[in-house]
């Protein structure tokens, strides 16, 4: 499937507009059929929902972002493009737009992520590099986050077979800076990927979004060394929520970096002592390509009135509530409640969350 040039720009503009996150983006496309139609409808929808005058992301800012990306040799990939990774497209919600620097071929193969501690032991780095090399030899792309330690070891191990580095900042944001050589090699031989605009410097809030893409690109996530409170365990949790396999390399109980993987094993993660543990669990030894399930389409009604909006809003609380529960409480079709939540989110009176949840 191909997305026409004008619609590609419209999708980027919609994704960069105020209060349009991935969930809202997906629902607007479902409701209006295209990003351009959604952009045209937004001012009226927001006015009807009681919001102030609304302006989408300025077109000149979108054109500047495209120029910046192209100057880097990066490519814009929007949801719906043939080059958009199929496994990531099945995530609820999928990132609407991505910037890719390097070869897109690695995005089309089955992938496994390897993540772990930044301050990793020599043994942990050796394990990560060895697993990455063997997974690559088995025809898999290795995905990680270009951080120090385990991430870097995994990328180095898979350079010759295919690796994807997902960044929290833009595709030109080398963090940490001492991974510049690795970044250059991945850009030349693999792929650098980000949903942030080029020129963006990563902040703390960007890394959970990055971790969601790492797990979403992958059929499984391997954790090699991680403390209990770490981004690697966030990636493992996201992987489980996305229906991915979670693997953990066991370690000594005397090493704090083993507490994360050992905890995952206690919670039901798959033991990873050798590459065959991963290949057998994923069914990739001689098996057909695994297809990721797509989230069910959500019907969204546009036939709403202010009374319905108020009734739905009154049931919202800071605690995320399933959309279906709201519909049952009000005796309304799910499509009507979905439409009301969408409009309320556009004026900042509701927050749409993955999995059909909403909060105030």
N, C-alpha and C positions, 0 to 999 in steps of 0.2 A: 504494500500500500504506500502511496506517495502523498505527501501533503504539499499543496501548491505553495509557491513562493510567498504570495500575499498572506495566506493563512499561517504560514510559518512565522512571519513577522507579527501577525496578530496574536498568535499563541504566546510568543515571547512578551508582547506588550501586556496581555492579560495576566500572565504569570508574575510580572513585575509590578502590577498595580496594587494599590493599597488594599489591605484586608483580603487579598486573594491568595490563600494558601493552597497546597495540593488538593485537599479535599474539596474546597470551594471551586477550584478550577475544574476538577473532574465533573462536579455536579452542574456547573454552568455549561460545559460542553454537552453533557447529557440533555440538558433542558433546551438549549438553543441550537445545537447541532454543529456549531462552529465557534471559534474564538471571535471572529469578526462580528457575528450576530450577537454574541454575548456582550461585546464592547458597546455595540449600538444600543442594546437594551438596558445596560446598567444604570444610566442616569434616571430613566423612568422608574425602574424597579426600586431603586434606592429612595427616590422621592415618594413613591407610594408607601414604602415601609417607614416613612417618617424621618428619613435621613436628610442631611444637608446636601447642597450641590456636590456632585461627584465628578472628578476628572480622572481618567485612567492615566497610567504612566505616560509621561510626555513622549511623543513620537521621536523627538530629537535625541532624547536619552536612550531610546531603544536603538536608534541608528548608530549612536556613538558606541554602544555596547557591541553591536555587530561589527563595527569597524575595528574596535579594539581586539576582538576575538580573531578576526581575519588577519590582522597585522601580526598576531602570534602564530599564524598558521593553524589555528584551532577551527573546529567545525561545530556549528550549532546543530544539535539533534533534538527534535521535539517529539513528544508522544504522538504516535501515529506514523512516524517515519519508518521506512523499511530498516534503517540502521539502528533504530531504538532497540535496546536489548529486550528480547522476548521475556526473559525471566523477570527483569525489573518492571516491565509493563504490567505484570500480573500482581504486583504489590499494591496493597490498598492503604494509602493512595500512592500512585507512582509519581515521581518527580515530573512536572510538566515539561521542563526543558533541561538540557544538559549541554555543557561545552566539552568537547573531546579534542585532545591534542595527541597526535600520533596516529597509529593504525587502528581502524575500527574493527579489523578482523577478530581481534581478541575478544570483542564484545559479543560475537556471534557463537562462540564455543561454550560448552558446559564449563562452569567455573566453580572453584572452591576457594573460600577465603581462609587466610591464616592470619591471626591477630594475637597480640600478647603484650607483655610488659615492655615499656620503653627502656627501663634499666634492667636489661635481661642478662642472665648468666651466659657464659660462653657455651655451656652445654645446651641451654635452651635455644640459642641462636643456631647452633649446629643442627639441632633437630628440625627447626623451622626451615633452614636452608635445604636440608636433605629431603624433607617432605615436599617442599616446593619443586625441587628438581625432579623427584619421582612422579609427582602429580603431572608435571609438564610432560614428562616422557610418556605418560598414559593418555595424553591428548587433552588435558584439562588446562584452562587458564587459571592462574593464581591471582587472587584479588587481595589487596591490603591497603593500608592508609598512609604509606610513606613516612611513618614515624620512625624514631630511633628504635633500636633493639630488634624485637621479633618481626615487626613489619618490614624493616629494611632487609633483614636476613631472608625473608620470604621472597621479596622482589629480586634480590640478587640471585637466589636459587632458580628462579623461573625466567630470567631474562632471555635465555636462548629459545624458550618454548612458548612464551606468551604471558605477560603479566599486566594487570590494570591497577593503577594507583588512584584512589579516590581521595580528593583533597577537600578540606573544610573551607578554604578560601577559593579564590579563582584558580583557573588552570595555570596561572603564572605565579602562584604564591608558593614558593619553596619553603616549607616549614617541616622540620628545622632547617636552617640554612646550611648546616654541615652535611645535608643530604643532597647538595647541589649536583654532585657527580652522578649519584643514583637517579635523581630526577632527569638529568640529561639523557641517561641511558634508557630509562623507561620511555621518555618522549620519543626517542629515536627507534626503539625496538619493540615497544609495547604501546600502552595508551594511558594518558593522564585524563582523568574525568572529574568534573565538578558541576554542581547545579548553581553555583554562585557566579555572578558576573565577573569577567576578567578584571583584574586590578583589585579585587576584594581581598583584604587581609583577614585571615581566619581569627575569629573570636571564640570564646568558650562555648557559646550557644550553637556554633556551627558544627561542632563535632558529633553530637547525637544525630544530626541530619546526615552527616557524612557516613556515620556508622550504619544508618538505615539503608543507604545505597550499597555499602559493602556487603551487607547480608542479603539485600534484595537482588544483587547481581549473581549470587552464589546459590548452588544447590546444597551446600553445607558450609559450616564455619568451624574451623579448628582453633581452639584456644591453647596456646603454648605459653605457660607462665602468665599469671595475672593476679594481682592482689584483689581482695574482696570488693573494694570500692575502686573500680577501674572502668575505663571506656570499653575494654575488651569484654567485660561481662555485660555491659549495655548492648554491645553488638550481639552477644550470644542470646540475650533475652529477645532482642528484635528478631533474630533468626528464628527462634522458637515460635514467636507470634506470627511470623510469615510462613510457617510450615516448613522451614528448612531443618536439615539435620544438624545437630550440635555435637561436636566432637571435643574431647578434652584429653590432653596429654598428662598423665599422672606425674606427680613429683613428690619430693620428700616433704613430710609434714613439718620438718624443721626449717624449711625455706618459706618465708611469707609469700613469695611469688607462686608457690604451689597451692595456696589456699583457694584461689579462684577456680582453677581446673578441678581440684579435688572436690570442691563444693558442687560444681556442675555434675561431676560423676555421681555424687550422692543423690542429686536431683534427677538423675536419669539420662544424662548425656552419654553418648557412645564412647567407649574407651578407644583411644587412638595410641597404639604402640608402634604401629608400622603402617605403611601406605596402604597395604591390602585391607586394613580395617576400614579405611575411607572408601576405597573402591568397591568393596563388597557391600557396604551399607548403602551406597548410592546406586548400586546396580550398573556400574559403568564398565565392568569387565565383559566386553562383548555384547553389551545390551544396547538397545536403541536409545536415542536421545530422550532424556526425561523432559516432559512437558510440565511447566508450572501451571497450576490452576488459576484461572482468571477470576477476580472478584465478581460476584453477581451484579448485573446491571440494576440500577436503582431508578424506578420511575419517579419523576418529579413533576408535580402539578403546577401549572401557572395560574390556575383559577382560584385566587385567594382574595380574602377581604380583610379589613383591619381587625375585625372581631376574631377571626381565626389566628391571625398573628399574635394578638394579645393573649388568647387562650393557650397557645403553645408556649409563649414566653413565660407565662405565669407558672408553668410546671417545671421550668428549668431551675437548676441549682448549681452551685460550684462543683458538685459531684457529677461526673459524666453519667448520662442516662441513655439507655438504648432508644433509638428512634422508634422501634416497634412498641416499646412500653408506653411512650408518649401517645402513640396512635391508639393503643388500647384504652388508655385512661380517658382520652377525649372521644372515643368512638368514631374516629375519623380514619379514612384510608391512609395508608403509609405514604402514598404519593403526595397527599395534601400536606401532611406533617413535614415531609422532606422539603417541599416547596417553601413552607413557612420558615423552616430552619435556615434554608439557604438565604432567604431574604433578610431574616434577622441577623445572620452573620455578616451580611454586607453593610449593615448599619452599626455593627459593633455590639449588638444586643444578644448574640449567641456565638458560641464557638463550636465549629464542626471538628470532630475528631475521627481518627481511623476507626474502622469496625462498626460504622453506623451509630456512633455515640455523639452526644452533644451536651454542652454545659453552658452555664451563664457566662 
